[in-house]
């Protein structure tokens, strides 16, 4: 696991954009695993800027998103499909035929999970999986206690995750309590993983990832078992690792 320390959120976003631009330009048909939430927003802004400057094209990129809330339509402003269009897809030359976000309103959610797995396999697997880390150590929506052998599934969100995500909604009552999420085994099957961590709220989880044992109580700790992981972290998120 390579850990790259940077000053702040903006520096993390720029470093992550440079990382992904290099991979997209090097790989013939890049398959990206993408994430949502506040952590990657700056990265996506930087990628849009790189695209506008002619430094990268997404026309050959295929993408698979980590997760989607159960019960939210694609056009709901709080859905992750809407987020990806608003924050990235609508501003670059990626084909929407080449993007797949789990369908949180599928008639058969279990079949949707199977379909997501099969689509990833059919594409040849994910080249680079982008991750954030939850304050409780979750990756994707794989909460503490999720088996490392899990594949894409419907998950129940912990109260701490619901509370953390309530800032995006008008009230906590509006926050979905379930999501379709790639499983931990699905994430670990990616050829390369890029994890971003920013801010003091992530410091405890990051310390457990870097200094702690590999345990299902801290889902992100499984990344220690992957041969090709890069972590880009700002000083605030690294503080506990440093013992400050």
N, C-alpha and C positions, 0 to 999 in steps of 0.2 A: 504494500500500500504506500503510494507516494502522497505526502502531505505538502501542499503548497500554501504557505501563509502569506496573506496580503493585508493591507492596512484596513480596508473598510469594504462596505457593500459594493460601491462602484468599482473598486479595484477587483473584487471577486467576480463581478459581472463581466468586466473586460477580459480578465484572464480566462474565464470559462468560454467566452465568445471566441477568443483566439484558438483555444483548444478545439472547439467544434468546427470552426472554419477550416482548420488544418485537416481534420478527419474528413469532412465533406469533400474537400478538394482532392484528397488523396485516394479515397475509395471510389470505385467505379459506380456502384449503385448503393449509396449509403442507406442503411436501415437504422433509424434513430428511435430510441425510446424516450418519450418526452414526459415532462412533469408540469404540474400547475402549482398555484399558490403564489405567495409573495416572493419567495426566494428566487425563482427563475425569471421574474418579470424584467429585471435589469438586464439579464442575459439576453432575453428576447429583443429588447430595445437595441442592444448592441448588435445582434445578428441582423436586424432590419437595417441598421446603419451600414453594416458591412455589405449587405446586399445592394443598397442604394449606391454605394461607392464602387460597385462592380467587382468586389473582392470574393464573392461567393454566389453560387446559384443553387436553388433548391429544386430545379426541374427534374433531377434524377433521384431525389430523396423520397423515401417512404418513411412514414412515421407511425408509431403505435403509442398511444397514451397509457400511462400507468393505471388510470382509474377514472371513474365517473360516479356521481351521486345516483343512487336509486331514486327514481320518482321525478327527476327533472328532465323536461324535454330539451332537445338541442338548442332551441331558441330562447330558453330561459337564461337571463343574464348571469345567473349563478351556476349554470352548468359548465362543466369543464370543456365541452365542445365549443360553447360560446366563448369561453376564456381563450382557447387556443386560436380561434379565428380572430378575435379582437386583438390579442397580444402578439400574434405572429403570422398566421396563415394568410390573412387578408392583405398583408403588406409585403409578401415575398412571392416568388414565382413557383411555389409548390402547388401541385395539382391536388384538389380536394379528393380526387379519386385515389390518391396515394396516401391518404391519412385515415387512421382508424382510431376512434375514441370509443370505448365500450358504450353500448346503448343502455342507459339506465332505466328506460321505459320499455324494454323488450318484453313481449308477451311471456316468453320463457327465459327467465334470467339465467337459469342453469345452462341452457343451450347457448346463450350469449357468451357465457364464460368459456365454454368449449370452443365456440367459433373464434373467439379472440386468440386463444392458444393456437388453434389450427392456422389462423391467418399469419401469425408470427412464424410458425414453422414453414408455411408455404413460401414466405418471403425469403427464407434462408437464415432466419434468426436475427437478433438485434446486434448491430455492430457496436453502438455506443448507447448505453442506458443512462439517462440523466436522472439524478435523485436529489431530493432534499432529505432532511431528517427531522422528524417530529421531536417535540420537547420530551416525549416519553420514549424516544428511540425508534419510533415506527418509520418504516420506509414504504412508499406507496401508502395504502391504508392497512398495512399489515401491523396490527396492534401487538403489544407484548403478549407472548404466549402463542402466537401463530407458529405452527410447525414449519421448520425449514424446508419441508418437502411440499409445501402448499403450492398450488397452481392458481390460475385466475379463478376467483370465487366471489360470492357475495359475502361481505363482511359486516359485522356490527361495529359501529364506531364507539370508541370509549368516550366517556363524558369529557375528559380533558381535551380530546380532539374536537368534539362538538363545540366546546367553549372556545377553543383557539380559532375555529373557523367561523364563529358567530359574527366576527367583525365584518364579514363580507355580506351579511344578511341584515334585514331590518330588525329582526329579533331572533333570540335563540330558538324560539319555537319553530321558526322556519327552516332551521338547519336540518337536513336529512340525517337520519340515524343509521343508514346503511349505505354501502357503496359497492360497486363492482371494482375489484382491484386485482391487478396482476399479483400472483403469489410470489413468495420468496424464491422458490425454485425457478420460477419463470425469470425473475430478475437475475438470478445467479447464472442462468444459461447465456446471458449476454456476453459477447466477446470482451467488452470493455465497459467499465462503469465510471461515471463522473458524479461525485457527490459534492454538493454545495452546502455550506453552513455559514450563516451570518447572524450576528447579534447575541447578546447575553442570554436570551431565552433558550438558545440551543447549546450553551456551553456545557451544561451537565450531561446531556445526551452525547455530545461529541467526546467528552472525557471518557465516558463509559465505552464508546466505540474504540477509541485509541488505546486506553489504558486497561480496560476491563477484560473479562473473559468472554468467550463466544457462548452466548446463551440465548435461548428463545425469549427470555425476559427482556432482552434488548435486541429487537429484530435486526437493527443495523449492524450489530456485532458480527453477523454472518459474513459480512463483506471481507473480514480478515481471511476467510477461506477462498476468496476469489483471487486469481493470479494477476489481475490487471485492473487495479482500482486507483483512481486519482481523487484526492480530496482537496478542494480549494476552500479555504476557511479564512475568515477575517479575524482580526485581533480580539474582538469582543467575544466571538464564539470559541476562541482558543484559550481564553483566560483560565478556565479551570484545569485544562490540560497542563498549563504552565504552573499551576498551583497558586495562582494569584487570587 
